[in-house]
Amino acid sequence: MLGPVELCGRAVSGARLGALVTLLALDAGRVVSADRLIDGVWGEQPPAAAGNALQALVSRLRRAAPELTVEATPHGYRLAVEPEQVDAHVFARLAPTDPVAALRFWRGDLEFPEVARADAVRLERLRRQALKQRLADELGKRPVLGEVEALLTADPLDESLVALQMRALRDEGDQGRALEAYESFRARLADELGADPSPELRELHLKLLRGETKRGNLPAEVSSFVGRESDVTAVRDLLRSHRLVTLIGPGGSGKTRLSVEAGAGVPGEVWRVELAPVTDPAEIPQAILSALGRRGHAVLDRPGRSARTGLREVIAGRTMLLILDNCEHLIAGAAEVADELLRAAPTLTLLATSREPLGIAGERLFPVEPLALPPVGAAASSACAYPAVRLLLDRAAGFVLTEENTPAAVRVCRALDGMPLAIELAAARLRTLPVTVLADRLADRFRLLTGGSRTALPRHQTLRAVVDWSWDLLGEPERRLWRRFALFHGGAELAAIERVCGADVDTVAALVDKSLLVLGPDGRYRMLETIREYGLERLAEAGESESQRLAVTRWLLDLAATADPHLRDSDQLVWLPRLATEHDNMQASVRAAIDAGDRVTAAALVARLGWYWWLSGHRPEGAQLAVEVAAMPGDAADEDVALVHTYAAINGLEGGLPVDLIEMNFRAAQRLSAGRLPEHPALRLLPALAAMFDERAAPGDGFALIEPLFDDPDPWLRAVAKLFTSQLRLNFGHSAEVAEAEMREALEGFRTIGERWGLGFALSALGDMAAAQGDFTRAVSWQREAIALVREVGIREDLPQMVVKLAHQLWLAGEADEARATLKQARQAAEEVDLPEVIASVAYGTATFARMEGDLEEARRCMDAAVHWMRHPSALPQFRAMASHTRGLIDAAGGDLAGARRSHTDAVRTAVESRDSPVIALTLVGLAELELRENNPERAAFLLGASDAVRGSRDLSVPDVDRITGEARAALGEAGFASAYRRASGTTMFTAAELV
């Protein structure tokens, strides 16, 4: 939008389409009223049928950009994108703090319609401010006078531009013109506004009259400064209020460059002292004198005069900023000199850079953090606004970010922790390697990233040299902690470090001070990935890799074993976050055990983490790890291995595993636990679970296997047994009243022990039962409570489907607007979860809504998306049957009765294969609707009777039932309808296929 309007890099053809896109994008994610859109597109001459014309233009936009979602609402249209996907919104966010990044988005003159004039003025104003800020930041680094004067031509009374003009002229040595610029502005201001220049501008004028010029030795940089504009401002602010500021951070974090950039904006004398070549602390005063141009100063030639005494005399009474760069290898000596100089020269300010603090009175620390990183999955338009990616693009000549290479570029920046030096070394590699290859090979980063500048310090020419420098400065206790801590992929708390690494508090503190460990606000210590990878190499060199792997595993096993039973009681909200903080360490330990061929350890970990994976939303990765451990050779405890198979199956249900693999793991778990009374409740539940997925099992087998659990000593298992029995009754078309009574017993059991997952599941099921009985108000209430509980636990995978059910029940309750808003929430939640079956479920629900509201185009689009995701091997036959059913309804509503017949036939047959009575009943309703459209009301009534017979009762939550019933009854009369309906009373889930 900041120039000719483009969609995903493609120009938008036509002024009207461009105006429509602009207005929708300005309010990205919000509804734009039809009146505003019509005014913006057609102005004062709208067409006669403006609403229809607008609808046609929106349809044209959907065809031109099928990847966009434009939603119709009762009051207008909504572009379903996040503001971060619109350049104008990103620009407005960045302009105040990062003008260079913001201005990259501005491509030309704005093409906004008249109704958006206020937005255009706001953006133009932000652009002007960003331009001025950028020119101010670049003053003294490159010629900016021409650009400043061009802006002044457009706004000659802008005092900030006059100040920039005067400074630019001064920097070019044209002091006379700078004074003339001030006099010209002063006269113009007096003539036109009757005002005087501000005190700040008058002070600048006075300095020019006095001939005050900046003195120092700051280097002229040959590369642009990227990504730390706000840090420069923050450091300068600190220097105004503190006499000693130390920039601390690991090697390669950009401390030196930040110190130079910050110093460049400080008025008066600024001198930089490079301490990296100095090896003896006693030589620090000489190095400072040399940087000040006073190596041969007379004070050093007088007898009894030391360099330190001479240095004090040189700086005494001078107002200046002294930058001491790279202090870490001389830390004690640098601290002593800094303290002495600050006491000797009251007008001296010191800016130090070091990997650890100087540790003297009055020191103010400024941690130099890694550059901000884009999230995984960021689009090119948003990724390029992040400082880490901007630096990569700036340093990699000829490399252009595209939608295709953005994921790899983001991987590179994230793998390198946003560390500037590492990113610059990676950028140099992009001259000879494709970015995807570079990203894939960063596991070997120390051999790969070796192409630094030949003029840089030797330790900055390769990534390994940067980290070697830090290692060489450490004592053995610190080195031992570094290499052992490297096995903590997700960081660690102090107690874990003390137990696993054998380190004391002082050693931990030393690594924090040296910027090798970072203490987060959550109390956990972490390492940057590059530092950690280096530590792993040193761990292998020390021969400690295996012993430390087992030490970490013992600690994690103790934690997981303690947590597991509490995940099924009222303490689950205490233990779930506790395990979540160790998630990365847990996963890495399982993976390390697999790689080491250690089946005993791998199985023990999975057996204690499987239910955590289910509850915490890590089902896909949990299922995959469990499958890998199950396939490992070697011995392990039988109960652990049985639990591995169990959790592979349970997590695989919604974790992307094929149905046949799920069934195979259920059977394997049964074999291992047969003939014994397992200790773990999941294994006692196993026979009943396996029966549900065994096509050879008789309908009553599940009841026979689960009912003994009603008397199990574990209260959680008793409640789960009641819940499963209730679900089985519904699946087999048994009494709805009995099923509801058992579900209420399950609910009470979960309430007694305070287990929120079971509470949420039972409440959601009761909400479905209430909706089936036509009590939509109660259904909505129960569904809301269920969602709140599941959200509290954090089961992200279950939420989208539950929210879709709530939306459906709200719609049935007559709350259409709230239903639409709730459905939007479900879509957003599904996108975050990003699982095939979850996305399919929400797309299916959206298609159903669109069909009910008559938007067949949207219904078909959503149904196509649902079917696409349901092709995944984990998609159960119930899903496929429901998809065919809904497609048949959409086809029939669109007039394609032959296509509808094919879809409904496939739906019924697939549903019968699933042995799920409610799904079979649903597909028979669809077939009844088709018969009614084909003028066969008697057949429609018969199929309605068959549907209710299979389900065991009428389901009033199916929105088509009332309409079909009413039309069939009107056509047949009460007696005729009742007769046809009763003839189907003998239909069962096994005979339903005979009806197609």
Summary of the structure (lengths in Angstrom):
residues: 996
radius of gyration: 35.5
end to end distance: 54.5
largest distance: 126.8
contacts: 3378
relative contact order: 0.03
helix: 66%
strand: 5%
